[in-house]
């Protein structure tokens, strides 16, 4: 505060002096006054400007002192500590809609250093501002549901109340409805997706059962063939249900930031080890290249292993038989992200036939397949990249896909590190 006061005083003194000099110059050269009268005019104007600035500073200091006293009178130390540690976000506003207090939960939503700012300077939801204004004006309590859509969609129920006599204090309390709404939506989506995607394999299994119970009852050769097909279709249904449950679980917690720290190098090696039998079956070599001393990322280990397994499994399935899959982990400065300057760029590249450019924007949609027949033959459910996208979203990362016909495809996930090192020499990688 002392430094700010010193520079503010210096700035006001310079403004007053400059104004005085300007008036003296005008008096001397424009109005043709003598040097003594011009100097006198400059001195008088300088004094007047300084006096006005001092009075304005005094008024501002008085207002701030009143606001501090008002805030101090609102809370005892015990009440402040109680409000600060409430799990639900809380904000208190004065009669002019300026912030008197926000607790820690509210700071995670609106940011730090909002005290004494007008609520409209950081709240951009018209319906919420209208509810606050109505309660402050009429004293009537209100409630409204609203959503934030970035970086991850979250829904809140806001309660507004006026506390104390006129003008009083307006209180805003938020209750997070995100998990409840996501749970309801997950149930609806699961029923719709499962009923649609399971219909085909279930019809096939039912048809084979009826055939085996009928004219193929004693046909040993047909029975073995049908049982093999039924086993494949049952496996497909199992994978589909597993992926649907996994996707639903990830989407349900997508708004909750991960709390642990994970080494991506270790995660990548574990994912590749689990998929080595599949790679050997197609004579595909998988190589991992990681920069030394990579910092950890903030994340959940199991989810990140699932992310790498899905990307590497896709590269093995759709790469060239007898080809290669390359995994590269590198530290980078990213642009176009969600505010994190320091990220780890984790890329998985294959040497397959590539993906048509018009299909790339739709690859992360549920059940979207570039080649439906080939995907089903290779055991794909159409949910792998949707799972990757939602895991990346939960980890405040992003997925980038690049591909050219005949040159293979590269899937890169950018994940912010948990402790950002100095990156003077790191390359800048922009998400497209």
Protein Blocks (a to p, Z undefined) as FASTA:
>chain_A
ZZmmmmmmmmmmmmmmmmmmmmmmmmmmmnopafklmmmmmmmmmmmmmmmmmmmmmmmm
mmmmmmmmmmmmmpcfklmmmmmmpmbdcddddfkopafbdcfklmmmnoghkghiafkl
mpccfklmmmmmmmmmnopacddddddfbfbdcddddddddedjdebjaddddddfklmm
mmmmmmmmmmmmmmmmmmmmmmmmmmmmmmmmmmmmmmmklmmmmmmmmmmmmmmmmmmm
mmmmmmmmmmmmmmpccfbdcdfklmmmmmmmmmmmmmmmnopacdddddehiacddddf
klmmmmmmmmmmmmmmmmcehiacdddddddddehiaoiabdcddddddfbebjafklmm
mmmpghiafblmlmmmnopahlmmmmmmmmmmmnopacdddddehiapadddddddfbdc
dffkbccdddZZ
